[in-house]
């Protein structure tokens, strides 16, 4: 049977992709941030997951604000990146796992989640930057990926609890899949940041660290928040925390935090990185 072996949280800021393109990882501004991923690289190399389910949000490459599904799941054999205008190079195509995607989609619809199933789907920096961070040099050809895209751009957005429940249903679906696969779950985005308006540049370190604690010890403290709460505490783009809650919902075993790092600022954002082991 398939099993979820762990979860990883990471920022997906486009500037990270540009730093990778320019080889800036060991420069003073970036070194602390990139070095925080070394324990994750070691864990991925040791555990060798077969599939990564990645919770992310699309920033306009595939879904612009005129057509914005609340939840969209990839069921394609390949996913392509494209020029988004941030000055970062598109990365090579990413392999999908159609059979597992359809299994998850069937289970989600059975549990009354209204999802958009995408048999063609371009993926933007919300997914590609985490791929670059997890597998440097784009060494991910051995991996299959299932994109889970959540609306975090256009109000109304799904609640933190709804996203946690979505992750929980995905975790349950993986456990019902009758192939011997190791699955890792990525929750991307955040933490606190605001890109525009009177509070542009806003970062709330105290709230970010609270979230990194509670997402392990008491996720209900986060699922009780509203999107408005997240905007007030973490800035206009702070609701990206709901992708972390999707990841957390999929972790149903005994959790062990193997690595945790918080770094500010990265492009006016609080960057949280966590590696969480999920023991059945």
C-alpha positions, 0 to 999 in steps of 0.5 A, a space after each residue: 500500500 502507498 504511504 505518506 512518509 513525511 511533509 515539507 514546508 517551503 517558501 516559493 518566492 519567484 526571487 528564489 528561482 532567480 537566485 538559483 538561475 544566477 548561482 547566488 546560493 552562497 552569497 551573504 544574502 542567500 546562504 542562510 536560506 539555502 543552507 537550511 535545505 541541506 538536511 532536507 536534501 539528505 532526507 530525500 536522498 535517504 528515503 527516496 520518495 516515489 511521488 510528491 503531492 504539492 499544495 501550491 497556488 497559481 499566480 496567473 499562469 494557468 488560472 487568471 482571476 477570471 477563472 479561478 477554481 477553489 481546488 484544482 488537481 493535476 491528472 496529467 502525464 506531464 506538467 510544463 512551466 512557462 515564462 511568467 515574466 519574473 525573469 526566471 528560466 522555465 524548468 524542464 517538464 515534471 512527470 505526473 502520476 495519472 493513476 494515483 491522481 485519478 484515484 485521489 480525485 475519485 476519493 475526493 469527489 466521493 467525500 463531496 469535495 468539488 474539485 477541478 480535474 486538470 488533464 492539461 495544466 501549466 505549473 508556475 513558480 508556486 510549484 517549480 521553485 519548491 521543485 528546484 529547492 528540493 532537487 537542486 540542478 533539476 534532478 527530479 526526473 525520477 519523481 512523479 508529482 501531483 499538483 494540488 492548486 488552491 485559490 489564494 488570489 481571488 476572494 472568496 478563498 477556502 477556509 483554513 479548516 477546509 484546506 486542512 480537511 482537503 489534505 486529510 482526505 488526500 492522505 486517506 486516499 493515498 493510504 487506500 492506494 494499492 501500490 507500494 509507493 512512498 509519498 511526500 507532501 509539500 506545503 508551499 508559500 508564505 509565511 507572512 508577507 504583504 506585497 502592496 498597499 499601506 502595509 507593503 513589506 509587512 512581516 509578523 515574525 511572532 505569528 509565523 513562529 506561532 504557526 510553525 509551532 501549532 501546525 505540529 502541536 495543535 493544528 486546530 488552533 490554525 484551522 479555527 482562524 478565518 482568511 480575514 484573521 490571516 490577512 490581519 496577522 500575516 498580511 494580504 498574502 498571508 493566507 498562503 498558510 492554507 497550503 501548509 494546512 493542506 500538507 498537515 492534514 495529509 500527515 495522519 501518523 506520529 509526527 517528528 520534526 526532523 528540521 526547522 528553520 525560519 529566516 527573514 527577510 527573503 524578498 519581504 517575506 518570512 520564510 519557514 522551512 520544516 521537515 516532518 517525518 510521518 510514522 504510521 
